[in-house]
């Protein structure tokens, strides 16, 4: 682990990516992930086997009270939650972990599409090289943005060689005079990401890599056919709802809706005059997103606020409180996708994940709004403690483990320590998706 100083703050960073610098071999094939969310902190530890499969050996879940809509608002509380979650996971796995693959999300995330063109530098035979591909991606990332924002990801959507369109993988070895790239650029607020990293560092951990949380979730719940045909991933968290559109196997659009499961809980607490903690339990145990699916005769005992007497409320009344807000979330997502211009390219439907995707009737509601098939995405692709991570709320943590396993495989087990000239360079590295092809 190395320490780097930026704005008089010390950060511990361990970044595994291809740049000049020192290298060190990891002690073993253990990877760890950290999903720092609005409602929970989930720490997972996995062992990567020779065949590439990941076996989960440790889990730790703690409540998260230091974030609001994915952004740190209390550094100390967030740090303590991270420590507790990771200590529980390490105790279960029986291993020591010093670094993690972490996720980032929140209302500060923005996605834009950009286009770049370069001429092929090898004028003798016009063969496109890896350097040409990297050059066109760098050109696409050359966009003006406010000083408080930074590029998190540059995801190639399509390459064009002269007039040959629809090339999905980097056209290295092809012949042409002009190379174009359509690239999806994801940006985030510098300070928001610094605070996530600082909380992880304060918990005694370094950061191996940071990945956009909904993209990590997609690794765990989507299959390749869905991505090729076109699919919308809707990750409904406690504070926000993240949206990712996949077309032709890659990310074409990302968006963040500033409404999530906490808003449903708040509506229940206000509507039924019950404490928030009771409202959350009622939502999980008895909530439904469509009132016409509920038996009007079923009655619930609702605790009062401040010691007031409890009251009896029918489950249909509860559903009538939940349905408008759930429909509002789906309407926001629908408008986000239609506004992107890619709504007609989504052939395989919509996949819901995140904790709120477990709400009874929400797939029926989503199908009514979107007019396409909808399913709930459960984490897959891992072995081991399946029962502890099989719920959609753990999709991000599992996806981060899968990402970590791929990074170890790609780098042949080598973890590289990089000393950036400026701390913000970490954000330019956070996910250079082009490296997936090399």
C-alpha positions as a printed Julia matrix, in Angstrom:
438×3 Matrix{Float64}:
   0.0     0.0     0.0
   1.28    3.48   -0.83
   0.15    6.81    0.48
  -0.46    9.82   -1.75
  -1.13   13.36   -0.64
  -3.68   15.66   -2.24
  -5.07   18.87   -0.71
  -3.27   18.01    2.56
  -5.16   14.7     2.76
  -3.5    11.28    2.73
  -5.04    8.59    0.49
  -4.1     4.92    0.28
  -4.38    3.66   -3.29
  -3.54    0.35   -4.91
  -4.6     0.5    -8.56
  -4.19   -2.51  -10.88
  -3.82   -1.0   -14.34
  -1.33   -0.75  -17.16
   0.94    2.21  -16.57
   4.57    2.66  -15.76
   5.33    2.12  -12.14
   6.22   -0.4    -9.49
   4.45   -3.75   -9.27
   3.8    -6.21   -6.51
   2.4    -9.71   -6.51
  -0.71  -10.31   -4.4
  -0.27  -12.86   -1.67
  -3.13  -15.02   -2.93
  -6.11  -15.22   -5.2
  -8.46  -13.48   -2.81
 -10.61  -10.57   -4.01
 -12.85   -8.34   -1.91
 -15.68   -6.0    -2.86
 -17.31   -3.13   -1.05
 -20.75   -1.77   -1.9
 -21.2     1.45    0.09
 -24.85    2.35   -0.33
 -27.45    4.64    1.18
 -29.09    1.93    3.3
 -26.32   -0.64    3.76
 -22.64   -1.4     3.43
 -22.01   -4.84    1.94
 -18.53   -6.39    2.05
 -17.85   -9.63    0.17
 -14.7   -11.74    0.01
 -14.17  -14.34   -2.7
 -11.57  -16.84   -3.81
 -10.79  -16.94   -7.53
 -10.15  -20.5    -8.72
  -7.96  -21.52  -11.63
 -10.97  -21.95  -13.91
 -11.99  -18.35  -13.21
 -14.97  -19.15  -10.99
 -15.42  -17.05   -7.87
 -16.29  -18.75   -4.6
 -17.67  -16.39   -1.98
 -16.1   -17.19    1.37
 -17.09  -14.22    3.52
 -19.86  -11.64    3.77
 -20.52   -8.67    6.02
 -23.62   -6.48    5.94
 -24.13   -3.42    8.15
 -26.62   -0.54    8.09
 -25.35    2.61    6.4
 -26.36    5.92    7.95
 -23.58    8.13    6.64
 -24.78    8.47    3.05
 -27.67   10.28    1.43
 -28.6     9.44   -2.17
 -25.24    7.73   -2.63
 -23.19   10.67   -1.34
 -21.22   10.7     1.94
 -22.72   13.14    4.44
 -21.03   11.75    7.57
 -17.48   10.51    7.03
 -17.03    8.98   10.49
 -20.29    7.03   10.41
 -19.54    5.75    6.9
 -16.03    4.68    7.94
 -17.36    2.79   10.96
 -19.93    0.97    8.82
 -17.21   -0.05    6.37
 -14.97   -1.31    9.19
 -17.74   -3.37   10.73
 -18.85   -4.92    7.44
 -15.33   -5.83    6.37
 -14.33   -7.21    9.76
 -17.38   -9.5     9.7
 -16.52  -10.68    6.18
 -12.86  -11.3     7.09
 -13.8   -13.25   10.19
 -16.14  -15.46    8.19
 -13.62  -16.02    5.4
 -10.68  -16.49    7.75
  -8.39  -14.29    5.65
  -6.83  -10.87    5.9
  -7.89   -8.31    3.28
  -6.13   -5.0     2.7
  -7.7    -3.77   -0.54
 -11.12   -3.75   -2.18
 -12.94   -3.28   -5.46
 -15.46   -0.56   -4.63
 -18.52    0.9    -6.32
 -19.55    4.5    -6.85
 -23.01    5.91   -7.56
 -25.21    8.85   -6.65
 -27.08   11.76   -8.11
 -23.81   13.42   -9.18
 -23.22   10.8   -11.92
 -23.78   11.99  -15.49
 -23.48   10.19  -18.81
 -22.96   11.68  -22.29
 -22.14   10.26  -25.71
 -19.23   11.65  -27.7
 -17.79   11.1   -31.17
 -14.15   11.25  -32.22
 -12.18   10.82  -35.48
  -8.48   10.22  -36.09
  -6.46    9.46  -39.19
  -4.51    6.22  -39.24
  -0.94    7.05  -38.3
   0.65    4.13  -40.16
   0.6     5.64  -43.63
   2.52    2.79  -45.31
   0.01   -0.03  -44.96
  -2.87    1.77  -43.17
  -3.17   -1.02  -40.59
  -4.96    0.05  -37.42
  -2.91   -0.51  -34.28
  -3.66   -0.55  -30.57
  -2.13    2.94  -30.39
  -4.61    4.22  -32.98
  -7.54    2.83  -30.99
  -6.3     4.38  -27.77
  -5.74    7.64  -29.59
  -9.33    7.86  -30.8
 -10.64    7.03  -27.31
  -8.44    9.73  -25.8
  -9.76   12.14  -28.42
 -13.34   11.26  -27.42
 -12.48   11.98  -23.77
 -11.13   15.4   -24.7
 -14.21   17.33  -23.65
 -14.63   20.46  -21.59
 -16.22   20.11  -18.18
 -16.35   22.06  -14.91
 -13.32   21.76  -12.67
 -15.39   19.98  -10.0
 -16.2    17.07  -12.34
 -14.01   14.3   -13.72
 -14.3    11.46  -16.21
 -15.03    8.12  -14.54
 -15.47    5.89  -17.56
 -14.98    5.95  -21.32
 -16.94    3.04  -22.8
 -16.64    2.41  -26.55
 -20.07    1.88  -28.14
 -19.05    1.46  -31.75
 -16.07    1.89  -34.08
 -16.2     3.03  -37.7
 -13.38    2.32  -40.15
 -13.8     4.62  -43.14
 -17.46    3.87  -44.01
 -17.56    0.44  -42.33
 -19.98    0.92  -39.4
 -21.19   -1.32  -36.58
 -17.78   -2.57  -35.4
 -18.17   -3.47  -31.71
 -14.65   -4.63  -30.78
 -11.53   -2.52  -31.39
 -10.61   -2.97  -35.1
  -6.93   -3.71  -34.47
  -5.35   -5.21  -37.59
  -8.0    -3.88  -39.96
  -6.99   -1.6   -42.83
  -8.35    1.92  -43.21
  -7.51    5.57  -43.54
  -9.87    6.95  -40.9
 -10.94    5.58  -37.51
 -14.01    6.86  -35.68
 -15.31    5.97  -32.23
 -18.68    6.52  -30.6
 -17.95    6.56  -26.86
 -20.15    6.77  -23.77
 -18.53    9.07  -21.23
 -19.5     8.87  -17.55
 -18.56   11.76  -15.27
 -18.87   12.33  -11.54
 -18.26   14.95   -8.87
 -14.64   14.87   -7.73
 -15.39   15.58   -4.07
 -18.1    12.9    -3.83
 -15.69   10.24   -5.03
 -12.87   11.55   -2.85
 -15.09   11.17    0.2
 -15.95    7.54   -0.66
 -12.25    6.75   -1.07
 -11.38    8.63    2.11
 -13.94    6.61    4.1
 -12.5     3.36    2.73
  -8.97    4.51    3.51
  -9.97    5.51    7.04
 -11.26    1.97    7.51
  -7.72    0.69    6.86
  -8.3    -0.41    3.27
  -6.84    0.64   -0.05
  -8.82    0.86   -3.28
  -7.84   -1.48   -6.09
 -10.42   -0.17   -8.51
 -13.68    1.78   -8.54
 -16.58    0.84  -10.81
 -19.9     2.51  -11.48
 -22.33    0.56   -9.27
 -25.1    -0.13  -11.83
 -22.51   -1.43  -14.3
 -21.19   -3.75  -11.59
 -24.77   -4.91  -10.96
 -25.1    -5.64  -14.68
 -22.13   -8.01  -14.48
 -24.01  -10.05  -11.89
 -27.58  -10.09  -13.24
 -27.49   -9.72  -17.04
 -26.53  -12.34  -19.61
 -24.69  -11.66  -22.86
 -27.72  -12.32  -25.08
 -29.73   -9.65  -23.27
 -26.95   -7.12  -23.7
 -26.61   -7.91  -27.4
 -30.35   -7.69  -28.06
 -30.74   -4.54  -25.99
 -31.78   -4.36  -22.35
 -32.49   -1.75  -19.69
 -31.03   -2.37  -16.23
 -32.92   -0.53  -13.49
 -31.08   -0.7   -10.15
 -33.51    0.61   -7.52
 -31.52    1.5    -4.44
 -32.61    3.19   -1.26
 -31.68    6.73   -2.29
 -31.52    6.67   -6.09
 -32.55    4.58   -9.08
 -29.72    3.93  -11.56
 -30.48    3.25  -15.2
 -28.17    1.63  -17.77
 -29.13    0.9   -21.39
 -27.2    -1.86  -23.15
 -27.26   -2.06  -26.96
 -25.14   -4.41  -29.09
 -23.48   -5.78  -25.98
 -22.2    -2.54  -24.48
 -23.34    0.52  -22.52
 -25.03    3.21  -24.6
 -26.69    5.26  -21.89
 -26.52    5.82  -18.13
 -28.79    7.89  -15.95
 -29.65    8.49  -12.29
 -33.17    9.1   -10.96
 -33.04   10.92   -7.56
 -35.82    8.76   -6.13
 -35.53    5.29   -4.59
 -36.92    2.88   -2.05
 -36.52    5.32    0.84
 -39.2     7.52   -0.72
 -41.63    4.6    -0.59
 -40.8     4.1     3.08
 -41.25    7.79    3.81
 -44.66    7.82    2.09
 -45.77    4.88    4.24
 -44.5     6.55    7.44
 -46.33    9.8     6.65
 -49.47    8.19    5.26
 -49.92    5.74    8.12
 -48.37    7.93   10.87
 -45.87    5.29   11.88
 -42.12    5.4    12.66
 -39.72    5.07    9.72
 -38.3     1.8    11.03
 -41.8     0.34   11.22
 -42.64    1.69    7.77
 -39.59   -0.06    6.3
 -40.6    -3.38    7.85
 -44.2    -2.98    6.7
 -43.03   -2.2     3.16
 -40.82   -5.29    2.97
 -43.26   -7.71    4.61
 -46.62   -6.52    3.28
 -46.03   -3.93    0.57
 -47.34   -4.25   -2.98
 -46.83   -1.94   -5.95
 -50.31   -2.55   -7.4
 -53.41   -2.12   -5.24
 -55.59   -4.32   -7.47
 -53.37   -7.3    -6.64
 -54.12   -7.07   -2.9
 -56.9    -8.7    -0.93
 -58.89   -5.86    0.6
 -59.85   -7.98    3.59
 -56.31   -8.45    4.92
 -55.63   -6.09    7.84
 -52.34   -4.91    9.39
 -51.57   -3.62   12.88
 -49.65   -0.35   12.4
 -47.54    1.0    15.33
 -48.17    4.62   16.28
 -45.59    7.39   16.58
 -44.28    8.45   19.97
 -46.1     5.78   21.92
 -49.48    6.56   20.36
 -51.97    3.77   20.04
 -51.58    1.4    17.08
 -54.18    1.29   14.33
 -55.58   -1.3    11.95
 -55.13   -0.65    8.22
 -55.98   -2.87    5.28
 -53.19   -4.06    2.99
 -55.02   -2.46    0.07
 -54.74    0.97    1.73
 -51.01    0.32    2.12
 -50.74   -0.6    -1.57
 -52.6     2.57   -2.55
 -49.91    4.56   -0.74
 -47.06    2.66   -2.43
 -48.41    2.45   -5.99
 -48.24    6.15   -6.95
 -44.61    6.5    -5.87
 -43.56    3.2    -7.47
 -45.28    4.27  -10.7
 -43.55    7.64  -10.5
 -40.15    5.92  -10.34
 -40.99    3.79  -13.38
 -42.3     6.82  -15.26
 -39.04    8.65  -14.56
 -37.07    5.66  -15.89
 -39.3     5.42  -18.97
 -38.79    9.1   -19.76
 -35.05    8.74  -19.18
 -34.84    5.94  -21.75
 -37.16    7.57  -24.27
 -35.19   10.79  -23.92
 -31.98    8.92  -24.75
 -33.38    7.97  -28.15
 -32.66    4.26  -27.66
 -36.05    3.08  -26.42
 -36.87    1.34  -29.7
 -33.57   -0.58  -29.62
 -34.4    -2.43  -26.4
 -35.56   -5.83  -27.67
 -35.08   -8.12  -24.66
 -36.89   -5.94  -22.12
 -36.14   -4.55  -18.68
 -34.32   -6.09  -15.71
 -34.99   -4.73  -12.22
 -32.48   -5.2    -9.43
 -31.64   -3.6    -6.1
 -33.55   -4.01   -2.85
 -36.8    -2.39   -4.01
 -37.06   -4.82   -6.95
 -38.26   -7.39   -4.41
 -41.45   -5.39   -3.78
 -44.45   -7.52   -4.62
 -46.14   -6.5    -7.88
 -43.36   -4.2    -9.07
 -42.65   -6.24  -12.21
 -46.34   -6.07  -13.12
 -46.3    -2.31  -12.63
 -43.1    -1.95  -14.68
 -44.56   -3.98  -17.55
 -47.6    -1.71  -17.54
 -45.36    1.37  -17.81
 -42.72    0.07  -20.23
 -44.86   -2.19  -22.38
 -42.08   -4.81  -22.57
 -41.21   -7.96  -20.58
 -39.73   -7.26  -17.14
 -37.88   -9.61  -14.8
 -36.06   -9.31  -11.48
 -32.29   -9.75  -11.74
 -30.72  -12.04   -9.15
 -26.93  -12.27   -8.68
 -25.36  -15.19  -10.51
 -21.97  -16.41  -11.68
 -20.55  -17.17   -8.22
 -20.27  -20.2    -5.95
 -19.89  -20.57   -2.21
 -22.17  -18.68    0.17
 -24.97  -18.39   -2.41
 -27.75  -18.21    0.16
 -26.21  -15.08    1.7
 -25.91  -13.11   -1.57
 -28.77  -14.38   -3.74
 -31.01  -11.33   -3.23
 -31.08   -8.47   -5.8
 -29.91   -6.01   -3.14
 -26.48   -7.68   -3.3
 -26.1    -7.48   -7.1
 -23.54   -4.66   -6.93
 -21.32   -6.44   -4.38
 -21.35   -9.67   -6.4
 -20.69   -7.79   -9.63
 -17.7    -6.05   -8.06
 -16.28   -9.46   -7.1
 -16.72  -10.68  -10.68
 -15.02   -7.54  -11.94
 -12.16   -8.1    -9.5
 -11.72  -11.67  -10.7
 -11.52  -10.45  -14.31
  -8.95   -7.82  -13.37
  -6.76  -10.41  -11.65
  -7.03  -12.71  -14.68
  -6.28   -9.92  -17.14
  -3.27   -8.76  -15.16
  -2.09  -12.33  -14.47
  -2.42  -11.81  -10.74
  -0.26   -8.69  -10.72
  -1.47   -5.69   -8.74
   0.26   -2.51   -9.84
   0.96    0.4    -7.53
   0.68    3.71   -9.34
   1.82    7.07   -8.09
  -0.18    9.67  -10.05
   1.24   13.15  -10.53
  -2.14   14.47   -9.46
  -4.77   12.72   -7.38
  -7.5    13.33   -9.96
  -5.79   10.88  -12.31
  -7.43    8.11  -10.36
 -10.75    9.17  -11.83
  -9.46    8.91  -15.39
  -8.52    5.32  -14.61
 -11.61    4.28  -12.66
 -12.86    2.29  -15.58
 -11.05    2.42  -18.9
 -13.29   -0.09  -20.63
 -11.07   -0.16  -23.67
  -8.53   -2.18  -21.67
 -11.02   -5.05  -21.53
 -10.08   -5.9   -25.09
  -6.27   -5.94  -24.64
